[in-house]
Each structure stands twice: as structure tokens, then as C-alpha cells.
Amino acid sequence: MDWLWQDPLPNYQLALAKIITTNEAFPAGLRQLYQGFRDFLK
């Protein structure tokens, strides 16, 4: 959670994508979709 206090703040879209892709509580299809989004943003 240290990234919340970084200066400058990280890209919020990448942060959200990382949270979704690394949490198995989200459906596999959603995680896969966000993995593609995350790869695109890098």
C-alpha cells in the first residue's frame, strides 16, 4: 500500500488493473480482460 503515498502518484488505471488481476475474488473473465488492459497501458 506504499504506492498510495508515492510522489508522483501511480497511474490509477494501472493500479486498478493490478488489484483486479491479482485478486481471485473477481471472475476469471474480468481478470483476463483487465490483464489485457494492464498490458496495453504498460
Secondary structure in CASP SS format (residue, H / E / C, confidence):
PFRMAT SS
TARGET T0000
AUTHOR 0000-0000-0000
METHOD secondary structure of the structure
MODEL  1
M C 1.00
D H 1.00
W H 1.00
L H 1.00
W H 1.00
Q C 1.00
D C 1.00
P C 1.00
L C 1.00
P C 1.00
N C 1.00
Y H 1.00
Q H 1.00
L H 1.00
A H 1.00
L H 1.00
A H 1.00
K H 1.00
I H 1.00
I H 1.00
T H 1.00
T C 1.00
N C 1.00
E C 1.00
A C 1.00
F C 1.00
P C 1.00
A H 1.00
G H 1.00
L H 1.00
R H 1.00
Q H 1.00
L H 1.00
Y H 1.00
Q H 1.00
G H 1.00
F H 1.00
R H 1.00
D H 1.00
F H 1.00
L H 1.00
K C 1.00
END
